[in-house]
Amino acid sequence: MPEPPHGPGQGPAHGLPPDPHTAVAPTGGPALDLASSEAQTLEGGQPPGGPGPEARVGSLWSDAWRDLRRNPVFIISALIILFLIVIAIWPSLIASGSPYKANLAKAQEGAEPGHPFGYDVQGRDLYTRVVYGARASIVVGVCATAGAALLGSLLGGLAGFFGGWGDAVLSRVADIFFGIPIVLGGLVFLSVITSGSVWPVVGFIVLLGWPQISRIARGSVVTAKQNDYVQAARALGASNGRLLLRHIAPNAVAPVIVVATIALGTYISLEATLSYLGVGLKPPTVSWGIDISAASTHIRNAPHMLLWPAGALSITVLAFIMLGDAVRDALDPKLR
């Protein structure tokens, strides 16, 4: 006997209820498997369309940290930088003497027990001066990098987000600063300042260093604000501040971090160069650049006076550059 017909919302003729996980499509259309769709949603904790911008940002930083922990270049450079920061804060941990104590009877003498680096032209212990010289270099590098990164990111990010005449003016001002040779600018700017502390040098580096950061930040913001999730947030009524802080900044900050990390080593080298030329840090401040300048005229008869501070400066700059390269490789998805 033939089964009676049943409608799309009814069960089969034997009276069983319809399958709750299968929706019957209209006549001529395929059936939709709701169970598989729900499984995809529940299994991944997110809709099948993929993660939102916050999840992608979290994944980027977590993947970058995992890669950095496996990178020996990052580990070595980070340990060197950590050691430099520790001795910059507490130099007395590994150097018990005073960097200013002089004994002219020991002037330019080589290494001896208790004084592994020898003495400088005034009979001061070179080991102690190299250890204490790390403080000025680290302070100048960190403060100048932080100032240039904050100022450049703020100006470049706002210019890239709003565009218009402000963007054009900022670009032209940055071009003017790019045209100033940084060493020549330091000779002109710092020669009229009598203070030998670190802060005039920090201010000069920030003044000439922010355009590079601002250009990187501007490009990152311009790229990030064109993404679909930013346009969707704008369509939903998100304010400009929310767009910048919640959606654009987390996705645009990675290139700024990479450039700032590499620039930190460059700024330390710049401070030593300006101190060597006599316009940066000045005595009685202990600086590697000052010691290199004092030793340059005695390189033939006392080469150790030049080699130790120059070696410490080279290792420091190389450590920050290696750290920046490792961070760049970890944060750039194209290099994975």
TIVEXVO-547651 format. One record per residue (C-alpha): residue number from 1; residue in one letter; x, y, z. Coordinates in pm, 1 decimal, decimal comma. Layout:
% TIVEXVO-547651
+-----+----+----------+----------+----------+
|   i | aa |        x |        y |        z |
+-----+----+----------+----------+----------+
| NUM |  a |        X |        Y |        Z |
...
+-----+----+----------+----------+----------+
//
This chain:
% TIVEXVO-547651
+-----+----+----------+----------+----------+
|   i | aa |        x |        y |        z |
+-----+----+----------+----------+----------+
|   1 |  m |      0,0 |      0,0 |      0,0 |
|   2 |  p |    161,9 |    335,2 |    -99,0 |
|   3 |  e |    272,9 |    576,8 |    176,6 |
|   4 |  p |     70,3 |    893,9 |    213,5 |
|   5 |  p |    243,8 |   1212,1 |    108,4 |
|   6 |  h |    385,6 |   1436,1 |    376,9 |
|   7 |  g |    487,2 |   1800,5 |    377,5 |
|   8 |  p |    830,0 |   1949,7 |    437,8 |
|   9 |  g |    765,9 |   2001,7 |    806,6 |
|  10 |  q |    621,3 |   1652,8 |    871,1 |
|  11 |  g |    793,3 |   1327,5 |    943,1 |
|  12 |  p |    781,3 |   1023,7 |    721,0 |
|  13 |  a |    474,7 |    803,9 |    693,2 |
|  14 |  h |    581,6 |    572,8 |    976,4 |
|  15 |  g |    527,8 |    862,6 |   1223,9 |
|  16 |  l |    888,4 |    929,4 |   1336,2 |
|  17 |  p |    971,6 |   1298,0 |   1414,0 |
|  18 |  p |   1193,4 |   1486,3 |   1172,6 |
|  19 |  d |   1572,4 |   1491,8 |   1227,0 |
|  20 |  p |   1648,7 |   1811,3 |   1423,9 |
|  21 |  h |   1991,0 |   1843,3 |   1259,8 |
|  22 |  t |   1863,8 |   1837,7 |    904,8 |
|  23 |  a |   1653,7 |   2113,2 |    756,1 |
|  24 |  v |   1462,5 |   2027,7 |    445,3 |
|  25 |  a |   1513,3 |   2287,4 |    178,2 |
|  26 |  p |   1236,5 |   2410,4 |    -42,7 |
|  27 |  t |   1146,5 |   2205,4 |   -344,5 |
|  28 |  g |   1438,3 |   2177,8 |   -585,6 |
|  29 |  g |   1705,8 |   2299,5 |   -331,7 |
|  30 |  p |   1971,4 |   2100,6 |   -141,2 |
|  31 |  a |   1936,6 |   2012,2 |    223,4 |
|  32 |  l |   2147,0 |   2215,1 |    468,9 |
|  33 |  d |   2349,5 |   2020,5 |    722,2 |
|  34 |  l |   2306,2 |   2233,4 |   1031,1 |
|  35 |  a |   2492,4 |   1986,8 |   1249,4 |
|  36 |  s |   2817,0 |   2031,2 |   1058,2 |
|  37 |  s |   2781,6 |   2409,6 |   1071,0 |
|  38 |  e |   2724,0 |   2404,7 |   1446,2 |
|  39 |  a |   3020,1 |   2172,0 |   1491,4 |
|  40 |  q |   3247,1 |   2408,6 |   1305,1 |
|  41 |  t |   3132,7 |   2695,2 |   1522,3 |
|  42 |  l |   3164,4 |   2507,6 |   1851,8 |
|  43 |  e |   3488,3 |   2329,3 |   1772,8 |
|  44 |  g |   3685,7 |   2641,9 |   1685,1 |
|  45 |  g |   3502,8 |   2877,6 |   1915,5 |
|  46 |  q |   3447,0 |   3115,4 |   1623,6 |
|  47 |  p |   3231,9 |   3134,0 |   1314,8 |
|  48 |  p |   3340,4 |   2945,1 |   1002,9 |
|  49 |  g |   3435,7 |   3274,2 |    835,9 |
|  50 |  g |   3755,4 |   3292,0 |   1039,6 |
|  51 |  p |   3881,0 |   3483,5 |   1342,3 |
|  52 |  g |   3826,2 |   3851,8 |   1397,5 |
|  53 |  p |   4102,4 |   4113,9 |   1405,1 |
|  54 |  e |   4170,6 |   4071,1 |   1776,4 |
|  55 |  a |   4225,9 |   3696,1 |   1731,0 |
|  56 |  r |   4455,3 |   3756,8 |   1437,4 |
|  57 |  v |   4661,0 |   4008,1 |   1636,7 |
|  58 |  g |   4686,3 |   3768,3 |   1929,8 |
|  59 |  s |   4793,7 |   3490,1 |   1698,1 |
|  60 |  l |   5058,7 |   3714,7 |   1539,5 |
|  61 |  w |   5218,3 |   3802,9 |   1873,5 |
|  62 |  s |   5196,0 |   3448,8 |   2010,0 |
|  63 |  d |   5350,4 |   3305,5 |   1693,0 |
|  64 |  a |   5622,1 |   3571,7 |   1702,2 |
|  65 |  w |   5706,7 |   3493,5 |   2063,8 |
|  66 |  r |   5723,7 |   3122,8 |   1986,2 |
|  67 |  d |   5962,5 |   3189,2 |   1698,1 |
|  68 |  l |   6177,4 |   3423,0 |   1907,9 |
|  69 |  r |   6219,0 |   3165,8 |   2183,3 |
|  70 |  r |   6353,7 |   2920,0 |   1925,4 |
|  71 |  n |   6589,0 |   3171,9 |   1763,1 |
|  72 |  p |   6944,2 |   3152,3 |   1904,8 |
|  73 |  v |   7023,3 |   3499,6 |   1767,7 |
|  74 |  f |   6743,3 |   3647,2 |   1976,2 |
|  75 |  i |   6846,1 |   3455,4 |   2288,6 |
|  76 |  i |   7211,8 |   3560,6 |   2264,7 |
|  77 |  s |   7134,3 |   3924,7 |   2190,1 |
|  78 |  a |   6867,9 |   3941,4 |   2462,8 |
|  79 |  l |   7109,2 |   3799,9 |   2722,2 |
|  80 |  i |   7377,3 |   4052,4 |   2623,9 |
|  81 |  i |   7128,5 |   4340,2 |   2643,0 |
|  82 |  l |   6995,2 |   4218,2 |   2977,0 |
|  83 |  f |   7349,9 |   4206,0 |   3113,1 |
|  84 |  l |   7418,2 |   4558,9 |   2985,9 |
|  85 |  i |   7100,0 |   4691,1 |   3145,6 |
|  86 |  v |   7189,6 |   4530,2 |   3478,3 |
|  87 |  i |   7540,6 |   4678,2 |   3487,6 |
|  88 |  a |   7404,7 |   5013,3 |   3371,6 |
|  89 |  i |   7172,1 |   5020,4 |   3673,2 |
|  90 |  w |   7412,0 |   4859,1 |   3924,4 |
|  91 |  p |   7768,8 |   4890,7 |   3791,6 |
|  92 |  s |   7908,6 |   4824,8 |   4139,1 |
|  93 |  l |   7800,5 |   4460,4 |   4105,5 |
|  94 |  i |   8102,7 |   4380,7 |   3890,3 |
|  95 |  a |   8322,1 |   4690,0 |   3937,6 |
|  96 |  s |   8403,6 |   4789,8 |   4293,9 |
|  97 |  g |   8636,3 |   5080,4 |   4217,8 |
|  98 |  s |   8568,8 |   5439,6 |   4117,3 |
|  99 |  p |   8587,4 |   5541,5 |   3749,7 |
| 100 |  y |   8734,9 |   5878,0 |   3852,1 |
| 101 |  k |   9019,1 |   5756,6 |   4075,0 |
| 102 |  a |   9349,0 |   5831,5 |   3899,1 |
| 103 |  n |   9707,7 |   5729,2 |   3959,0 |
| 104 |  l |   9943,7 |   5901,9 |   3718,0 |
| 105 |  a |  10218,9 |   5656,6 |   3802,5 |
| 106 |  k |  10012,0 |   5387,7 |   3627,9 |
| 107 |  a |   9923,5 |   5595,4 |   3319,0 |
| 108 |  q |   9890,9 |   5389,6 |   2998,2 |
| 109 |  e |  10010,4 |   5070,5 |   3165,7 |
| 110 |  g |   9869,9 |   4736,9 |   3057,3 |
| 111 |  a |   9676,2 |   4471,8 |   3242,1 |
| 112 |  e |   9781,0 |   4355,0 |   3588,2 |
| 113 |  p |   9614,1 |   4156,0 |   3868,8 |
| 114 |  g |   9299,3 |   4334,7 |   3977,2 |
| 115 |  h |   9302,5 |   4558,6 |   3668,2 |
| 116 |  p |   9237,5 |   4329,4 |   3368,6 |
| 117 |  f |   9198,1 |   4610,9 |   3112,4 |
| 118 |  g |   9493,6 |   4821,4 |   3223,2 |
| 119 |  y |   9493,2 |   5198,3 |   3275,4 |
| 120 |  d |   9407,4 |   5502,3 |   3064,8 |
| 121 |  v |   9614,6 |   5813,6 |   2998,6 |
| 122 |  q |   9538,0 |   5952,4 |   3345,7 |
| 123 |  g |   9600,6 |   5628,1 |   3530,5 |
| 124 |  r |   9231,0 |   5542,6 |   3578,6 |
| 125 |  d |   9120,0 |   5180,2 |   3575,6 |
| 126 |  l |   8989,0 |   5100,7 |   3226,8 |
| 127 |  y |   8778,0 |   4807,7 |   3341,4 |
| 128 |  t |   8583,8 |   5027,2 |   3582,8 |
| 129 |  r |   8537,7 |   5299,6 |   3321,4 |
| 130 |  v |   8413,3 |   5051,7 |   3061,0 |
| 131 |  v |   8158,1 |   4914,4 |   3307,0 |
| 132 |  y |   8036,7 |   5258,5 |   3414,7 |
| 133 |  g |   8033,3 |   5379,8 |   3054,2 |
| 134 |  a |   7747,8 |   5142,9 |   2976,4 |
| 135 |  r |   7509,6 |   5359,3 |   3180,9 |
| 136 |  a |   7538,0 |   5668,3 |   2960,1 |
| 137 |  s |   7507,2 |   5469,8 |   2638,9 |
| 138 |  i |   7203,2 |   5269,6 |   2755,5 |
| 139 |  v |   7027,4 |   5578,8 |   2894,7 |
| 140 |  v |   7082,5 |   5775,3 |   2573,9 |
| 141 |  g |   6978,1 |   5485,2 |   2351,3 |
| 142 |  v |   6664,4 |   5387,3 |   2544,2 |
| 143 |  c |   6540,1 |   5741,7 |   2613,5 |
| 144 |  a |   6609,8 |   5864,6 |   2259,8 |
| 145 |  t |   6441,1 |   5561,0 |   2106,1 |
| 146 |  a |   6137,9 |   5591,2 |   2332,8 |
| 147 |  g |   6101,4 |   5962,6 |   2257,9 |
| 148 |  a |   6144,1 |   5924,2 |   1882,9 |
| 149 |  a |   5908,6 |   5624,0 |   1872,0 |
| 150 |  l |   5634,1 |   5797,6 |   2071,1 |
| 151 |  l |   5655,1 |   6126,8 |   1880,7 |
| 152 |  g |   5692,5 |   5963,3 |   1540,1 |
| 153 |  s |   5415,8 |   5709,3 |   1600,5 |
| 154 |  l |   5175,1 |   5975,2 |   1723,2 |
| 155 |  l |   5234,8 |   6218,3 |   1437,4 |
| 156 |  g |   5264,9 |   5952,9 |   1167,1 |
| 157 |  g |   4964,2 |   5756,5 |   1289,4 |
| 158 |  l |   4737,6 |   6062,0 |   1300,9 |
| 159 |  a |   4858,2 |   6181,0 |    961,0 |
| 160 |  g |   4800,3 |   5840,6 |    804,2 |
| 161 |  f |   4455,6 |   5801,1 |    959,5 |
| 162 |  f |   4310,5 |   6144,7 |    883,6 |
| 163 |  g |   4512,1 |   6230,9 |    569,3 |
| 164 |  g |   4439,1 |   6563,6 |    405,4 |
| 165 |  w |   4648,4 |   6874,7 |    448,0 |
| 166 |  g |   4791,4 |   6758,4 |    782,8 |
| 167 |  d |   4939,9 |   6453,1 |    613,8 |
| 168 |  a |   5090,1 |   6669,0 |    338,8 |
| 169 |  v |   5242,6 |   6916,1 |    585,7 |
| 170 |  l |   5390,9 |   6639,6 |    800,5 |
| 171 |  s |   5543,4 |   6471,0 |    496,3 |
| 172 |  r |   5711,8 |   6792,7 |    384,7 |
| 173 |  v |   5843,4 |   6865,7 |    735,7 |
| 174 |  a |   5982,2 |   6511,4 |    756,2 |
| 175 |  d |   6154,4 |   6561,6 |    420,4 |
| 176 |  i |   6326,8 |   6870,9 |    559,9 |
| 177 |  f |   6461,6 |   6676,0 |    856,2 |
| 178 |  f |   6571,6 |   6390,8 |    628,3 |
| 179 |  g |   6783,7 |   6641,9 |    438,1 |
| 180 |  i |   6987,6 |   6735,5 |    748,8 |
| 181 |  p |   7304,7 |   6524,2 |    794,1 |
| 182 |  i |   7271,2 |   6391,4 |   1144,3 |
| 183 |  v |   7638,0 |   6426,4 |   1243,6 |
| 184 |  l |   7661,8 |   6776,7 |   1098,2 |
| 185 |  g |   7337,4 |   6867,8 |   1271,0 |
| 186 |  g |   7479,5 |   6740,5 |   1597,8 |
| 187 |  l |   7792,5 |   6951,1 |   1557,0 |
| 188 |  v |   7583,1 |   7262,9 |   1499,6 |
| 189 |  f |   7310,8 |   7195,2 |   1756,9 |
| 190 |  l |   7520,5 |   7062,1 |   2044,7 |
| 191 |  s |   7816,9 |   7294,1 |   2003,9 |
| 192 |  v |   7616,7 |   7582,5 |   2153,1 |
| 193 |  i |   7511,9 |   7375,7 |   2459,1 |
| 194 |  t |   7756,2 |   7378,9 |   2747,0 |
| 195 |  s |   7590,2 |   7102,4 |   2947,0 |
| 196 |  g |   7765,7 |   6768,7 |   2921,3 |
| 197 |  s |   7475,3 |   6556,3 |   3048,3 |
| 198 |  v |   7282,5 |   6299,9 |   2848,8 |
| 199 |  w |   6963,0 |   6502,1 |   2804,1 |
| 200 |  p |   7078,4 |   6748,4 |   2533,6 |
| 201 |  v |   7203,1 |   6450,6 |   2332,7 |
| 202 |  v |   6872,5 |   6268,1 |   2386,2 |
| 203 |  g |   6675,6 |   6575,0 |   2276,6 |
| 204 |  f |   6884,5 |   6615,0 |   1961,3 |
| 205 |  i |   6845,2 |   6249,6 |   1863,4 |
| 206 |  v |   6468,4 |   6267,0 |   1917,5 |
| 207 |  l |   6453,1 |   6585,1 |   1709,6 |
| 208 |  l |   6620,5 |   6422,4 |   1411,5 |
| 209 |  g |   6501,4 |   6064,7 |   1470,3 |
| 210 |  w |   6122,4 |   6097,9 |   1475,7 |
| 211 |  p |   6073,9 |   6144,8 |   1095,4 |
| 212 |  q |   6191,1 |   5790,0 |   1022,6 |
| 213 |  i |   5949,5 |   5641,7 |   1276,6 |
| 214 |  s |   5665,9 |   5866,8 |   1157,8 |
| 215 |  r |   5704,6 |   5750,4 |    799,1 |
| 216 |  i |   5690,9 |   5385,7 |    905,0 |
| 217 |  a |   5391,2 |   5448,4 |   1131,3 |
| 218 |  r |   5206,8 |   5642,1 |    863,1 |
| 219 |  g |   5247,6 |   5363,2 |    607,9 |
| 220 |  s |   5134,8 |   5099,1 |    856,3 |
| 221 |  v |   4824,3 |   5295,7 |    953,0 |
| 222 |  v |   4732,1 |   5365,3 |    590,0 |
| 223 |  t |   4755,9 |   4993,0 |    517,1 |
| 224 |  a |   4566,8 |   4884,8 |    829,9 |
| 225 |  k |   4275,2 |   5125,6 |    789,0 |
| 226 |  q |   4189,7 |   4973,9 |    450,1 |
| 227 |  n |   4120,7 |   4630,5 |    597,9 |
| 228 |  d |   3766,4 |   4495,4 |    592,7 |
| 229 |  y |   3725,7 |   4474,5 |    969,4 |
| 230 |  v |   3809,9 |   4845,8 |   1004,1 |
| 231 |  q |   3552,9 |   4934,7 |    740,7 |
| 232 |  a |   3298,3 |   4712,5 |    915,3 |
| 233 |  a |   3366,7 |   4877,6 |   1251,6 |
| 234 |  r |   3329,6 |   5219,1 |   1093,0 |
| 235 |  a |   2998,2 |   5115,0 |    935,8 |
| 236 |  l |   2876,1 |   5001,8 |   1276,9 |
| 237 |  g |   2939,3 |   5350,3 |   1414,7 |
| 238 |  a |   3277,6 |   5312,1 |   1587,4 |
| 239 |  s |   3441,4 |   5643,4 |   1673,1 |
| 240 |  n |   3779,4 |   5748,6 |   1535,8 |
| 241 |  g |   3942,7 |   5694,9 |   1873,3 |
| 242 |  r |   3808,4 |   5340,8 |   1898,7 |
| 243 |  l |   3916,1 |   5264,4 |   1544,7 |
| 244 |  l |   4269,3 |   5384,8 |   1615,2 |
| 245 |  l |   4314,4 |   5221,6 |   1955,1 |
| 246 |  r |   4124,6 |   4894,5 |   1914,3 |
| 247 |  h |   4153,3 |   4804,4 |   1546,9 |
| 248 |  i |   4436,8 |   4993,5 |   1376,0 |
| 249 |  a |   4711,1 |   5043,9 |   1636,2 |
| 250 |  p |   4747,4 |   4673,6 |   1734,5 |
| 251 |  n |   4789,5 |   4582,8 |   1367,7 |
| 252 |  a |   5022,6 |   4871,5 |   1279,2 |
| 253 |  v |   5263,2 |   4869,1 |   1573,1 |
| 254 |  a |   5481,8 |   4574,1 |   1465,4 |
| 255 |  p |   5687,0 |   4761,9 |   1198,8 |
| 256 |  v |   5741,9 |   5049,3 |   1442,3 |
| 257 |  i |   5878,9 |   4810,9 |   1705,1 |
| 258 |  v |   6118,5 |   4655,9 |   1454,8 |
| 259 |  v |   6252,9 |   4990,1 |   1330,9 |
| 260 |  a |   6281,7 |   5130,2 |   1684,6 |
| 261 |  t |   6474,3 |   4825,1 |   1806,1 |
| 262 |  i |   6729,1 |   4854,6 |   1526,2 |
| 263 |  a |   6746,7 |   5233,8 |   1567,5 |
| 264 |  l |   6835,8 |   5193,9 |   1936,0 |
| 265 |  g |   7173,4 |   5049,4 |   1845,6 |
| 266 |  t |   7223,8 |   5324,9 |   1589,3 |
| 267 |  y |   7149,5 |   5592,7 |   1849,0 |
| 268 |  i |   7405,0 |   5444,8 |   2089,0 |
| 269 |  s |   7663,6 |   5458,0 |   1812,4 |
| 270 |  l |   7560,7 |   5816,7 |   1732,6 |
| 271 |  e |   7607,5 |   5921,0 |   2095,2 |
| 272 |  a |   7958,0 |   5774,4 |   2095,2 |
| 273 |  t |   8036,7 |   5952,1 |   1767,4 |
| 274 |  l |   7920,7 |   6289,7 |   1898,4 |
| 275 |  s |   8112,1 |   6237,3 |   2224,2 |
| 276 |  y |   8421,2 |   6144,4 |   2024,2 |
| 277 |  l |   8389,1 |   6471,7 |   1832,0 |
| 278 |  g |   8360,9 |   6664,3 |   2157,8 |
| 279 |  v |   8001,9 |   6788,6 |   2124,4 |
| 280 |  g |   7813,2 |   6501,9 |   2290,1 |
| 281 |  l |   7874,1 |   6394,3 |   2646,3 |
| 282 |  k |   8153,4 |   6577,3 |   2822,9 |
| 283 |  p |   8369,3 |   6497,9 |   3126,1 |
| 284 |  p |   8319,4 |   6418,4 |   3408,4 |
| 285 |  t |   8046,6 |   6198,5 |   3251,8 |
| 286 |  v |   8185,4 |   5850,2 |   3186,5 |
| 287 |  s |   8125,5 |   5752,3 |   2824,4 |
| 288 |  w |   8276,1 |   5507,8 |   2580,4 |
| 289 |  g |   8294,7 |   5782,8 |   2319,1 |
| 290 |  i |   8493,3 |   6008,5 |   2552,9 |
| 291 |  d |   8739,4 |   5729,5 |   2633,7 |
| 292 |  i |   8778,9 |   5642,8 |   2265,6 |
| 293 |  s |   8849,6 |   6007,8 |   2187,3 |
| 294 |  a |   9111,2 |   6028,3 |   2463,4 |
| 295 |  a |   9278,5 |   5705,4 |   2348,9 |
| 296 |  s |   9286,0 |   5782,7 |   1975,9 |
| 297 |  t |   9614,7 |   5975,3 |   2002,1 |
| 298 |  h |   9785,4 |   5694,0 |   2196,0 |
| 299 |  i |   9686,3 |   5399,6 |   1978,5 |
| 300 |  r |  10047,5 |   5310,2 |   1891,3 |
| 301 |  n |  10199,7 |   5295,0 |   2237,3 |
| 302 |  a |   9883,8 |   5198,4 |   2431,7 |
| 303 |  p |   9634,3 |   5024,4 |   2200,2 |
| 304 |  h |   9447,1 |   4868,4 |   2493,0 |
| 305 |  m |   9311,3 |   5211,6 |   2582,8 |
| 306 |  l |   9118,5 |   5216,6 |   2255,3 |
| 307 |  l |   9034,1 |   4850,4 |   2209,4 |
| 308 |  w |   8837,1 |   4792,4 |   2530,0 |
| 309 |  p |   8585,8 |   5081,5 |   2510,7 |
| 310 |  a |   8557,1 |   5038,4 |   2133,2 |
| 311 |  g |   8494,0 |   4666,2 |   2177,8 |
| 312 |  a |   8224,4 |   4729,4 |   2438,9 |
| 313 |  l |   8057,1 |   4979,9 |   2207,6 |
| 314 |  s |   8068,4 |   4740,4 |   1912,2 |
| 315 |  i |   7922,5 |   4450,6 |   2111,6 |
| 316 |  t |   7639,2 |   4670,3 |   2242,2 |
| 317 |  v |   7545,6 |   4806,7 |   1900,5 |
| 318 |  l |   7568,0 |   4460,5 |   1743,7 |
| 319 |  a |   7344,3 |   4311,5 |   2014,7 |
| 320 |  f |   7066,4 |   4562,8 |   1950,1 |
| 321 |  i |   7091,7 |   4521,4 |   1573,0 |
| 322 |  m |   7075,4 |   4141,5 |   1609,3 |
| 323 |  l |   6774,5 |   4178,7 |   1837,6 |
| 324 |  g |   6601,7 |   4401,7 |   1582,5 |
| 325 |  d |   6669,4 |   4155,4 |   1302,1 |
| 326 |  a |   6528,8 |   3868,0 |   1507,4 |
| 327 |  v |   6216,0 |   4066,2 |   1595,0 |
| 328 |  r |   6170,1 |   4163,2 |   1230,6 |
| 329 |  d |   6193,8 |   3802,3 |   1115,8 |
| 330 |  a |   5940,3 |   3696,0 |   1379,1 |
| 331 |  l |   5685,7 |   3971,6 |   1312,9 |
| 332 |  d |   5698,0 |   3972,0 |    932,7 |
| 333 |  p |   5464,0 |   3697,4 |    803,8 |
| 334 |  k |   5629,9 |   3710,6 |    461,4 |
| 335 |  l |   5956,0 |   3580,9 |    612,6 |
| 336 |  r |   5798,4 |   3277,4 |    779,4 |
+-----+----+----------+----------+----------+
//
